[in-house]
């Protein structure tokens, strides 16, 4: 039996209607084996309930990227060239050589057939080992965090700040170094082969490395004119001088809210406070120097402008007399590297299947909807269940296959799961096949057509030019797991019904075909990249919650749900946890349809990393004894009695009081889930106490810096009911 019940204080005292909360946070970091299956590890890693911050009482905001000269944005700059006699070779490395195979790096920087194109882009990742030299002026990520935290000794040591620091994942290893590479071909009849091919790459820890593209274009042109180390030094200094110190550091809950919202003014107050803090610091420093602070305030006000859209922070990079504006994402989703289009990926592989469907070879993990499973679902299933995936772009630029690989990682992640990009190879070539085969569950982009005729190298081939996918006839078939056998024994009728529908295109036992039709409608309606990513996030979250329900049924408890016993106690009159179905028949149908996909996912890297992330998320929640998602879903999906709905409205009103608690509610009431609409239904409840409690809750939300944007999205009818109840309460 799996046990995931966290250790909690059983003797909570009541202060009015609110439980006592310990004043300190204690997070234990434990060593983890390569295949952890016991939940005792997760029990020990749960922190004690942090002290809640009441409304008001602003603390000093921290920057995501402190303005520290010892912390750089770029670690290395590389230049490679192609020599007719020696092949691909490294020409320069600045500020120090990178340990490892220089020839391999040069080959990655100069992709196949690059001489036939004027320019190309590639992305690849470096795994920083212990023997890789540290950049002289750039400490490691750990030391950077230590410096940032040391500078904040005077700040409020609350849980909302303690949880901001990323937890090291024992399954992930050291952080990746992202490499953005630009290849440029200059045709010159005076040289052999009639062209000079050079590539310039920057190595950074930032996953938003696409912002450096304009600078790389300028830099490589300058390098052709002056191929010296001084040119690289100028580029290095320019990139590392980019000032991001006014970008506020958001808590985990705030990042989730910002990612799910379309409001361009969300958390604008934090940007304003960052500017005010900077102005106060500048004024204090000026006064210490004995100069007048007035002019400095005016200059600072003119220099530091509020962003037009808080999803992006605007900065500038000055290089060689060029001032290039860049936009950095304020809240970057996990597994999002570079710039890509999920819509483009979906359209590439959905259009051929829609016009001329072709059946897939059946595989329990991949074809969860039968032989005519939508290709994008097959791809996501392959990523989730850690299959070997190849994106083939014969005759296409390397940039195109790299974007497809990165989009596939983000698609399967949904901004929720991780562990995919670490084993992704946005571009690789035939010389790396042997090394590629040593990586379990890779996602690679190639341009060589030999891969298509060698099915032993891959489990799923995604051919970009044709838009078709193919499952290898040599793919390993999974064994029946104990979980599948146990579920089949418990529900023999349901399993028989679902297994019998695997042969025809008309059956949609998982609902994935209907989901893909909805995605296509939204794309045709031009709802944009953000809306499509939000839909996929909901799809991934739903799958993880169904997996948690499956584990609880089969194994007795789930490592994907922390605090289930607490949520079932009934604090604030609210009992229950987990995913909500309309009825038991729907629950059994969904579980049976997803059992193979769930069992395939449960033994992967992303599954183990997700369990670690759930601990971090649990520690960030101020409310742990009520499953807000569960009860909000009950309002959305089930037909409740007056007493049942009253219990939810009253429970929410009693439990949600502070700013952090409102943040937790806003992560549940995202725009894709109807916003505050279902909460506002309490304003129309027959019971007066329910209406008043709901009005008080909405009043607190409307005064919250993020909640006021959700409040603004409510209909005029709901607001009219709110003001009417407010007048009655006077």
C-alpha positions in Angstrom: 0.0 0.0 0.0 1.2 3.5 -0.8 1.0 5.9 2.0 1.3 9.6 1.3 -0.4 11.2 4.3 1.8 14.1 5.5 2.7 14.6 9.1 0.6 17.4 10.6 -0.1 18.9 13.9 -3.1 16.9 15.3 -3.8 19.4 18.0 -4.9 22.5 16.1 -6.3 25.1 18.4 -9.1 27.3 17.3 -8.8 31.1 17.4 -12.3 32.1 16.5 -13.0 30.0 13.4 -9.4 29.9 12.3 -6.9 27.2 13.1 -3.6 28.0 14.8 -0.6 28.0 12.5 3.0 27.4 13.6 5.2 30.4 13.2 8.1 28.8 11.4 8.7 26.8 8.3 10.8 23.6 8.4 11.6 21.9 5.1 13.7 18.8 5.2 15.8 17.8 2.2 16.4 14.1 2.1 18.6 12.0 -0.2 16.6 10.1 -2.7 17.4 6.8 -4.4 17.2 6.3 -8.1 13.8 4.6 -7.9 11.9 5.9 -4.9 8.7 4.1 -4.3 8.2 4.6 -0.6 6.2 7.6 0.4 8.0 8.0 3.7 10.4 10.3 1.8 7.5 12.5 0.9 6.1 12.5 4.4 9.4 13.8 5.8 9.7 16.5 3.1 6.4 18.2 4.0 7.0 21.5 5.9 5.1 22.6 8.9 2.3 25.1 8.3 3.8 28.6 7.9 2.6 31.6 9.7 0.0 33.5 7.6 0.5 37.0 6.4 -2.5 39.1 7.1 -3.8 41.7 4.7 -1.5 44.7 4.5 2.0 44.7 5.9 4.1 44.9 2.7 7.6 43.4 2.9 10.5 44.3 0.7 10.2 42.8 -2.7 13.0 40.7 -4.1 14.3 40.7 -7.7 14.3 37.6 -9.9 17.7 38.7 -11.1 19.5 40.9 -8.6 21.7 43.6 -10.0 25.0 42.0 -8.9 28.1 42.3 -11.1 29.1 38.8 -10.1 25.9 37.3 -11.5 25.9 37.2 -15.3 23.3 36.2 -17.9 25.7 34.5 -20.3 28.4 32.1 -19.2 30.2 31.3 -22.4 30.5 32.5 -26.0 31.6 30.0 -28.7 32.6 30.4 -32.3 33.0 27.5 -34.7 33.9 27.4 -38.4 34.1 24.9 -41.2 37.5 24.1 -42.6 37.6 22.3 -46.0 40.5 20.2 -44.8 39.8 19.7 -41.1 36.0 19.8 -41.1 34.0 21.5 -38.2 36.3 23.0 -35.7 36.1 25.4 -32.7 37.7 28.8 -33.4 37.2 30.7 -30.2 35.8 30.1 -26.7 35.3 33.0 -24.3 35.9 33.7 -21.4 37.4 30.2 -20.9 37.3 26.9 -22.8 34.4 24.5 -22.1 35.7 21.1 -21.1 34.6 18.2 -23.2 34.7 17.3 -26.9 35.3 20.4 -28.9 34.8 18.6 -32.2 31.3 17.4 -31.0 30.4 21.0 -30.1 31.6 22.3 -33.4 29.5 19.7 -35.3 26.4 20.6 -33.3 27.0 24.3 -34.1 27.4 23.5 -37.9 24.4 21.4 -38.9 24.1 19.3 -42.0 23.7 21.1 -45.3 24.1 24.5 -43.6 26.2 25.7 -46.5 23.1 25.6 -48.7 21.3 28.2 -46.5 22.3 31.8 -45.8 21.6 31.4 -42.1 20.2 28.9 -39.6 19.5 28.5 -35.9 20.0 25.6 -33.6 19.5 25.0 -29.9 21.2 22.4 -27.8 21.8 21.8 -24.1 24.9 21.2 -22.1 24.9 19.2 -18.8 27.3 21.0 -16.6 29.6 18.5 -14.9 31.7 19.0 -11.8 34.9 19.4 -13.9 33.5 22.1 -16.2 35.2 25.4 -15.4 33.1 28.1 -13.7 33.1 31.4 -15.5 35.5 33.8 -13.7 32.9 36.4 -13.0 29.8 34.2 -12.8 29.3 32.0 -9.7 27.2 28.9 -9.8 23.4 29.0 -9.5 23.6 27.9 -5.9 26.0 30.6 -5.0 23.9 33.2 -6.8 20.9 32.1 -4.8 23.0 32.4 -1.6 24.1 35.9 -2.5 20.5 36.9 -3.2 19.3 35.5 0.0 22.1 37.0 2.0 21.1 40.4 0.8 17.6 39.8 2.1 18.4 39.2 5.7 16.4 42.3 6.6 13.3 41.1 4.9 10.3 39.4 6.3 11.2 35.6 6.5 7.7 34.5 5.8 6.6 31.3 4.1 5.6 33.1 0.9 9.3 34.0 0.5 10.7 30.8 1.7 8.8 28.8 -0.9 10.0 31.0 -3.7 13.4 29.4 -3.9 13.5 26.5 -6.3 14.0 23.1 -4.8 16.8 21.0 -6.1 15.4 17.8 -7.7 17.5 14.7 -7.1 16.1 13.2 -10.3 17.1 16.2 -12.5 20.7 16.8 -11.6 22.6 20.0 -12.1 20.8 22.8 -14.0 21.1 22.8 -17.8 23.1 25.3 -19.8 21.0 26.4 -22.8 23.0 27.1 -26.0 21.6 29.3 -28.7 23.5 29.0 -31.9 23.4 31.2 -35.1 25.0 30.0 -38.3 25.9 32.4 -41.1 27.1 31.6 -44.6 29.0 34.2 -46.6 29.4 33.4 -50.2 32.9 34.2 -51.4 34.3 33.0 -54.7 37.9 33.5 -53.5 37.7 30.6 -51.0 37.3 26.9 -51.5 33.7 25.7 -51.8 32.8 29.3 -52.5 31.6 30.2 -49.0 32.7 30.9 -45.5 30.6 29.3 -42.8 30.8 30.4 -39.2 28.6 29.8 -36.2 28.4 31.8 -33.0 26.7 30.5 -29.8 25.9 31.8 -26.4 25.6 29.6 -23.3 23.2 30.7 -20.7 21.1 29.4 -17.8 18.1 31.4 -19.0 15.5 29.3 -20.8 14.2 32.4 -22.6 17.4 32.4 -24.7 15.4 33.5 -27.8 15.7 37.1 -26.7 19.3 37.0 -27.6 18.7 36.3 -31.3 18.9 40.0 -32.5 22.1 40.5 -30.7 23.6 37.3 -32.2 22.7 38.5 -35.7 24.6 41.8 -35.0 27.5 40.0 -33.3 28.2 37.5 -36.0 28.2 40.2 -38.6 30.7 42.2 -36.5 32.8 39.0 -36.1 33.0 38.5 -39.9 34.5 42.1 -40.0 36.7 41.6 -37.0 37.3 37.9 -36.1 39.1 38.6 -32.8 38.6 37.7 -29.2 37.9 41.4 -28.5 34.6 41.1 -30.5 33.5 38.2 -28.3 34.5 40.1 -25.2 32.4 43.1 -26.3 29.4 40.8 -26.9 30.0 39.1 -23.5 30.1 42.4 -21.6 27.0 43.7 -23.4 24.9 40.7 -22.7 25.9 40.5 -19.0 25.2 44.2 -18.6 21.5 43.7 -19.2 19.6 45.0 -16.2 16.7 42.9 -15.0 16.9 43.9 -11.3 13.5 45.6 -11.4 11.7 42.4 -12.3 9.9 41.3 -9.1 10.2 37.8 -7.9 6.7 36.2 -7.6 5.7 33.4 -5.3 4.7 30.1 -6.8 1.0 30.8 -6.4 1.4 34.2 -8.0 3.3 32.7 -11.0 0.5 30.3 -11.5 -2.1 33.1 -11.4 -0.1 35.2 -13.9 0.4 32.4 -16.3 -3.3 31.6 -16.4 -4.5 35.2 -16.8 -4.8 37.4 -19.8 -4.8 40.6 -17.8 -1.9 42.8 -18.8 -2.0 44.8 -15.5 -1.9 41.9 -13.2 0.6 42.5 -10.3 1.5 45.9 -11.7 1.7 47.0 -8.0 4.7 44.8 -7.5 6.5 46.5 -10.5 5.6 49.9 -9.0 7.0 48.9 -5.6 10.2 47.7 -7.2 10.7 51.1 -8.8 9.9 52.8 -5.5 12.4 50.7 -3.7 15.0 51.5 -6.3 14.3 55.2 -6.0 14.5 55.0 -2.2 17.8 53.2 -2.4 19.2 55.7 -4.9 18.0 58.6 -2.8 19.6 57.2 0.3 22.9 56.6 -1.5 22.8 60.1 -2.9 22.2 61.6 0.6 25.1 59.7 1.9 27.3 61.2 -0.8 26.0 64.7 0.2 24.3 65.5 -3.1 20.7 66.6 -3.6 18.3 63.7 -4.0 15.5 65.6 -5.7 17.1 65.5 -9.2 17.8 61.8 -8.8 14.2 61.0 -8.0 13.1 62.8 -11.1 15.7 61.0 -13.2 14.8 57.6 -11.8 11.1 58.2 -12.4 11.9 58.9 -16.1 14.2 56.0 -16.4 12.1 53.3 -14.8 8.8 52.9 -16.6 6.0 50.5 -15.7 5.6 47.6 -18.2 2.7 47.7 -20.7 2.1 44.0 -20.0 3.2 42.5 -16.7 3.6 39.1 -18.4 6.8 40.6 -19.9 9.6 42.7 -18.5 11.1 45.2 -21.0 14.8 45.7 -21.0 17.5 46.8 -23.4 20.9 45.3 -24.5 23.5 47.8 -25.8 25.9 46.3 -28.3 28.2 48.1 -30.7 26.2 51.4 -30.6 23.0 49.5 -31.1 20.3 49.5 -28.4 18.1 46.4 -28.8 14.8 46.2 -26.8 14.0 42.7 -25.4 11.1 41.3 -23.5 11.7 38.7 -20.7 8.8 36.6 -19.5 7.9 37.4 -15.9 6.5 34.0 -15.1 8.1 31.3 -17.3 6.3 28.0 -17.5 8.3 24.8 -16.8 9.7 23.0 -19.8 9.4 26.2 -21.9 12.7 26.8 -23.7 13.1 29.3 -26.5 10.4 30.5 -28.8 8.1 28.0 -30.6 4.5 27.6 -31.6 2.3 24.8 -30.2 -0.3 25.8 -32.7 2.1 25.2 -35.6 3.0 21.8 -34.2 -0.7 20.8 -33.9 -1.5 22.0 -37.4 1.5 20.3 -38.9 0.4 16.8 -37.7 -3.4 17.2 -37.5 -4.2 18.4 -41.0 -3.0 15.3 -42.9 -4.8 13.1 -40.4 -8.0 15.1 -40.8 -8.1 14.9 -44.6 -6.9 11.3 -44.9 -6.9 9.3 -41.6 -4.5 6.4 -41.4 -4.6 3.8 -38.6 -1.7 3.5 -36.2 -0.2 0.2 -35.1 -1.8 -0.5 -31.8 0.2 0.1 -28.6 -1.3 0.3 -25.1 0.7 3.4 -24.1 0.4 5.3 -27.4 -2.9 4.5 -29.1 -5.1 5.1 -26.0 -8.1 5.9 -28.3 -7.6 3.0 -30.7 -6.0 2.8 -34.1 -7.3 6.2 -35.1 -6.1 8.0 -32.0 -5.3 11.7 -33.0 -1.6 12.0 -33.9 -1.0 14.8 -31.3 -2.4 12.5 -28.6 -0.1 9.8 -29.8 2.8 12.2 -29.5 1.9 13.4 -26.1 1.4 9.8 -24.9 4.9 8.9 -26.2 6.5 11.8 -24.4 4.6 11.0 -21.1 5.5 7.3 -21.2 9.1 8.1 -22.0 9.4 6.7 -25.6 12.2 7.4 -28.1 10.9 10.1 -30.4 12.5 11.5 -33.5 11.4 14.6 -35.4 12.6 14.3 -39.0 12.9 17.4 -41.1 14.6 16.3 -44.3 15.4 19.4 -46.4 14.2 21.7 -43.7 16.2 24.2 -41.6 17.6 22.9 -38.4 15.6 25.6 -36.6 12.3 24.0 -37.7 13.1 20.6 -36.2 14.5 22.2 -33.0 11.2 24.2 -32.6 9.2 21.0 -33.1 11.1 19.2 -30.3 10.8 22.1 -27.9 7.1 22.5 -28.7 6.5 18.7 -28.0 8.2 19.0 -24.6 6.1 22.0 -23.7 2.9 20.3 -25.0 3.3 17.2 -22.8 4.4 19.3 -19.9 1.4 21.7 -19.9 3.5 23.9 -17.6 2.9 21.2 -15.0 5.2 18.3 -15.6 8.9 18.4 -16.2 11.9 16.2 -17.1 11.4 16.3 -20.8 13.8 19.0 -22.0 16.7 17.5 -20.0 16.6 14.5 -22.3 15.7 16.4 -25.4 18.1 17.0 -28.3 16.6 19.8 -30.4 19.1 19.1 -33.1 21.5 16.2 -33.5 23.1 14.3 -36.4 24.0 10.9 -37.6 27.4 10.8 -35.7 25.5 11.0 -32.3 23.3 8.0 -32.9 25.3 5.7 -30.5 25.2 8.3 -27.7 21.5 8.9 -28.4 20.6 5.3 -27.9 22.0 5.3 -24.4 19.4 7.9 -23.4 16.1 6.4 -22.3 13.1 8.3 -23.6 14.8 10.9 -25.7 13.2 13.5 -28.0 15.5 14.4 -30.9 15.4 16.6 -34.0 17.2 15.4 -37.1 17.4 16.3 -40.8 19.0 13.1 -42.1 16.5 10.8 -43.9 18.5 7.7 -42.9 16.6 7.8 -39.5 13.3 7.1 -41.3 14.5 3.8 -42.6 16.0 2.6 -39.3 13.1 1.9 -37.0 15.3 0.3 -34.4 16.5 3.8 -33.5 13.1 5.1 -32.5 9.7 4.3 -31.1 7.8 7.1 -32.8 8.8 9.0 -35.9 7.3 12.4 -36.6 8.0 13.4 -40.2 7.6 17.2 -40.4 7.4 17.6 -44.3 4.6 15.0 -44.6 2.9 15.7 -41.3 2.7 12.0 -40.6 3.7 9.9 -37.5 4.7 6.3 -37.5 5.0 3.9 -34.6 8.0 1.6 -35.0 7.3 -2.1 -35.7 10.1 -2.9 -33.3 8.7 -0.9 -30.3 8.8 -2.8 -27.0 5.4 -3.9 -25.8 4.8 -3.2 -22.1 4.1 -5.9 -19.6 0.7 -6.1 -17.8 1.3 -4.3 -14.4 -0.1 -5.2 -11.0 -2.1 -2.0 -11.1 -3.8 -3.0 -14.3 -4.6 -6.5 -13.0 -6.0 -5.1 -9.7 -8.2 -2.6 -11.5 -9.4 -5.2 -13.9 -10.3 -7.6 -11.1 -12.2 -4.8 -9.3 -14.0 -3.6 -12.5 -14.2 -6.5 -15.0 -17.3 -5.2 -16.8 -15.9 -1.7 -17.3 -12.5 -3.0 -18.6 -14.2 -5.4 -21.0 -16.3 -2.6 -22.4 -13.4 -0.2 -23.0 -11.1 -2.8 -24.4 -13.7 -3.8 -27.0 -13.7 -0.3 -28.5 -10.1 -0.2 -29.7 -10.7 -1.0 -33.3 -12.9 1.7 -34.8 -12.5 5.4 -35.5 -15.9 6.3 -34.2 -15.2 5.4 -30.6 -13.7 8.0 -28.3 -13.3 6.2 -24.9 -10.9 8.7 -23.5 -12.5 11.9 -24.8 -9.2 12.9 -26.5 -10.8 13.1 -30.0 -13.4 15.5 -28.7 -10.7 17.5 -27.0 -8.7 17.8 -30.1 -11.7 18.9 -32.1 -12.2 21.6 -29.4 -8.5 22.6 -29.8 -8.9 22.8 -33.6 -12.0 25.0 -33.3 -10.2 27.4 -31.0 -7.3 27.6 -33.4 -9.6 28.3 -36.3 -11.3 31.0 -34.2 -7.8 32.6 -33.8 -7.9 32.3 -30.0 -4.1 32.5 -29.9 -1.1 30.6 -28.5 -2.0 31.4 -24.9 -5.5 30.0 -25.1 -4.2 26.8 -26.7 -1.5 26.3 -24.1 -4.1 26.9 -21.3 -6.3 24.1 -22.8 -3.3 21.7 -22.8 -2.5 22.7 -19.2 -6.0 21.7 -18.2 -5.7 18.5 -20.1 -2.4 17.5 -18.3 -3.8 18.6 -14.9 -6.9 16.4 -15.5 -4.7 13.4 -16.4 -2.6 13.8 -13.2 -5.7 14.1 -11.0 -7.2 11.0 -12.7 -3.9 9.2 -12.1 -4.2 10.1 -8.4 -7.7 8.7 -8.2 -6.5 5.5 -9.9 -3.7 5.1 -7.4 -6.0 5.6 -4.5 -8.4 3.0 -5.8 -5.8 0.4 -6.7 -3.0 1.0 -4.2 -5.1 2.5 -1.3 -3.3 5.9 -1.4 -1.6 8.1 -3.9 1.7 9.8 -3.9 0.1 12.4 -6.3 -2.2 13.7 -3.6 -0.6 15.1 -0.5 -2.9 15.9 2.4 -5.9 13.7 1.4 -6.6 12.7 5.0 -6.5 16.3 6.2 -9.0 17.3 3.5 -11.4 14.5 4.5 -11.5 15.6 8.2 -14.1 18.2 7.4 -12.6 21.5 8.6 -14.9 24.4 7.8 -17.6 21.9 7.0 -15.9 20.7 3.8 -14.9 17.1 3.2 -13.5 15.4 0.2 -10.5 15.6 -2.2 -9.4 14.8 -5.7 -10.9 14.9 -9.1 -14.7 15.3 -9.4 -16.9 13.3 -11.8 -20.6 13.8 -12.6 -21.3 10.2 -11.5 -19.7 6.9 -10.7 -20.2 5.6 -14.2 -18.2 8.5 -15.7 -15.5 7.9 -13.1 -15.1 4.2 -13.9 -15.1 4.9 -17.6 -12.4 7.5 -17.4 -10.2 5.4 -15.1 -10.6 2.3 -17.4 -9.8 4.4 -20.5 -6.7 5.9 -19.0 -5.3 2.9 -17.1 -2.6 2.0 -19.7 -1.5 5.6 -20.1 -1.3 6.1 -16.3 0.6 2.9 -15.7 3.0 3.8 -18.5 3.6 7.2 -17.0 4.1 6.0 -13.4 7.5 4.6 -14.1 9.0 7.7 -15.8 11.2 10.6 -14.8 8.5 13.1 -15.1 6.3 11.2 -12.7 9.0 11.2 -9.9 9.8 14.8 -10.5 6.1 15.7 -10.4 5.8 14.1 -6.9 8.7 16.4 -5.8 6.9 19.4 -7.3 3.7 18.5 -5.4 5.6 18.8 -2.2 6.8 22.2 -3.1 3.2 23.2 -4.1 1.8 21.8 -0.9 4.3 23.8 1.2 3.3 27.0 -0.7 -0.4 26.6 0.1 -1.7 28.5 3.2 -4.8 26.3 3.2 -4.0 22.6 3.4 -7.0 21.1 5.2 -9.4 22.0 2.4 -9.2 20.9 -1.2 -10.3 24.0 -3.0 -10.0 22.4 -6.4 -12.3 19.6 -5.4 -15.1 21.7 -4.0 -14.9 24.3 -6.8 -15.2 21.5 -9.3 -18.3 20.2 -7.4 -19.8 23.7 -8.0 -18.9 23.5 -11.7 -19.8 19.9 -12.6 -22.3 18.5 -10.2 -25.9 19.1 -9.4 -25.9 20.0 -5.7 -28.6 20.4 -3.2 -29.1 23.7 -1.4 -27.4 22.4 1.7 -24.5 21.0 -0.2 -23.8 24.2 -2.1 -24.3 26.2 1.1 -21.6 24.2 2.9 -19.2 25.0 0.1 -19.9 28.7 0.0 -19.8 29.0 3.8 -16.6 26.9 4.0 -14.9 29.1 1.4 -15.9 32.2 3.2 -14.6 31.0 6.5 -11.3 29.5 5.1 -10.3 32.3 2.8 -9.3 35.4 4.7 -5.7 36.5 4.0 -3.9 37.6 0.9 -2.1 34.3 0.5 -5.3 32.4 0.9 -7.0 34.5 -1.8 -4.0 33.7 -4.1 -4.6 30.1 -3.5 -8.3 30.5 -4.5 -7.4 32.4 -7.6 -5.2 29.5 -8.8 -8.4 27.5 -8.8 -10.7 30.1 -10.3 -8.7 30.7 -13.4 -10.3 32.3 -16.5 -10.5 28.9 -18.2 -12.5 27.6 -15.3 -15.1 30.4 -15.3 -13.2 32.8 -13.1 -15.3 33.9 -10.0 -18.6 33.0 -11.7 -19.2 29.9 -9.7 -18.3 31.6 -6.5 -20.7 34.4 -7.3 -23.6 32.0 -7.5 -23.6 32.1 -3.7 -25.0 35.6 -4.0 -28.2 34.0 -5.3 -28.5 31.3 -2.7 -31.8 31.1 -0.9 -30.1 31.3 2.5 -29.3 34.8 3.8 -26.2 33.7 5.7 -24.8 32.1 2.5 -25.4 35.2 0.5 -23.8 37.5 3.1 -20.7 35.2 3.5 -20.2 35.1 -0.3 -20.5 38.8 -0.5 -17.9 39.3 2.2 -15.6 36.8 0.4 -16.0 38.7 -2.9 -15.4 42.0 -1.1 -12.0 40.7 0.1 -11.2 39.4 -3.3 -12.0 42.7 -5.0 -9.5 44.5 -2.7 -6.7 42.0 -3.5 -4.0 43.1 -6.0 -4.7 40.1 -8.2 -8.3 39.4 -7.2 -9.5 42.8 -8.3 -8.8 41.7 -11.9 -10.9 38.5 -11.5 -13.6 40.7 -9.9 -13.6 43.0 -12.9 -14.3 40.0 -15.1 -17.6 39.2 -13.3 -20.8 40.0 -15.2 -22.9 43.1 -14.4 -25.7 40.8 -13.1 -23.4 39.3 -10.4 -22.1 42.7 -9.4 -25.7 44.0 -9.1 -26.5 41.1 -6.8 -23.3 41.8 -4.8 -24.2 45.5 -4.3 -27.7 44.7 -3.3 -26.5 42.3 -0.6 -24.0 44.9 0.6 -26.8 47.4 1.1 -28.8 44.8 3.0 -25.8 44.2 5.4 -25.5 47.9 6.3 
